[in-house]
């Protein structure tokens, strides 16, 4: 197999692993009484540089503002976000994540990776795990150098 085919295969494996781990986050979100949409919105709000407006979230998710507003209301009822007035424009409502919301996102992210990967590694031999770690670290270093 030539290097191009190997490269495509490695990228496919990484994507497939990522999909499985992502699916695990959906399962965990449900166990925290969150819909998939609520989890994604909470995740997005947590990692945005600035507190988003309802309009910005509507654009991001390609939904009507009233639809997003309803979703935010559900998250508010759970104590995971709150709304606040924009300091520069009182017509704009900003959405902020609470400490509890941040905590749930952190827990789900940590648990999804740890449980899924731990379960998979549990079926591998120690030397296979060592080789995998060394190879992934090497791949990461090469990718970082190529940026």
N, C-alpha and C positions, 0 to 999 in steps of 0.2 A: 504494500500500500504506500503510495507516495505521500509526501509531507502535506500537500493540500488536502487530501482525503483524511489524513490523520487529524489535521487541524479542524476540519468540519466535524469529525466524529467526537473529538474532545469538546468542542463547543456544544454539540448536541447533548452529550452526557451532562455537561454543566447545566444547560437549560432544563433538561429533564429532572435533574436533582432539585433545581430551584423550584420547579412547578410542584413537585411533591411536598417540599417544605412549605411552599405558599398554601397549598391545600390544607396542610396541618394547621396553619394559622386560622383558616376558616373554621375548622372543627373546634379549635380552642375558643375562638370568638363566640361560637354558639354556646359553649359551656359557660361563658361569662354573660349570657343572655344578650348578645349582640348579633344583629344581622350582619351579613357579609358587607353590605353597603355601609352600615354604621361603623364597622371596624375600619374599613378603608377610609372613610371620612375622618374618623378619629386619628388614624395613622397620618393622614395627609396634613391635618391641622397641626398635629404635634411637630412635624418636621418642616413646616413652612418657616421661612425666615421672619415673616411678619404675620400678625393676626389677620386672617382673611375676612373679607366681607362676604355676605350671603351671595352677592352678585359674582364675586370671584370664584366662589365654590360652584355656583351654577354654571359658570363658563367651563371650569375644570371638568365637571361631570356631564356637561352638555345636557343640563336639565333646566326646567323652569325655576325661577327664584322661589315661587311658592312651594314647589316640591322640596327644594333644599331647605327652606325655612321649616317645613314640617319635620324633615329628618333631624334638623338641629333641635327642634322642640323635643323630640323623643330622647335625644342625647342629653338635653338639659334636664328632663324629668329623671334621668338616671344619675344626675349629678356629675356628668363627665365633661360638659362644656357649659359656658355661660356667654351671654351676649353683652356687649358693652357699646356705648355710643362712640363713634369716631370723634376724636378731638378736633379735627379740622372741618368735618362736615357732619352735622347732626342728623342728616337724612340717612347716613350710612351706619349700618350695624356691623360691628366686628365680632367674630366668633373666637373665643379663647378656650383653651383646654384647661381643665382643672387638674390639680395634683392627682386626684383619683383617676382621671382619664389618662394622664401620662403614665401612671403606675400600671394600669391595665394593658396599655400598649407595650410597655417594657416587659411585663410578665409574659404576654402572648408571644412576643418576638423571641424571648429567651427560651420559653418552654417549647415552642414549635421546633426550633433548631436543635435544642438539646435532646428532646424526646425522639425526634425523627432520626437524627444522626446517631444518637446513642444506640437506638434500636438496630440500625443498619450495621454499625460497627461491631455490635455484639455478635454478629454472624460472621465476622472476619477474624483471621488469625492475627496475632500481635505483629508479626513481621509484615503482613499485608497492610496493616494500619500504619506502621512506621514508614513504609515505602510510600504510601498514599500521602502522608503528611509531608514528607520530604519533597515529593513531586509537586504537590500543590503549592508549597512554599516557593519552590523554584519557578513554577509557572507564574505565580503572583509577582515575584521579583522581576522576572523578564517582562511581564506586562507593564509594571510600573516604570521600568527603564524605557520602554517603548513609547510612553505617553508624550 
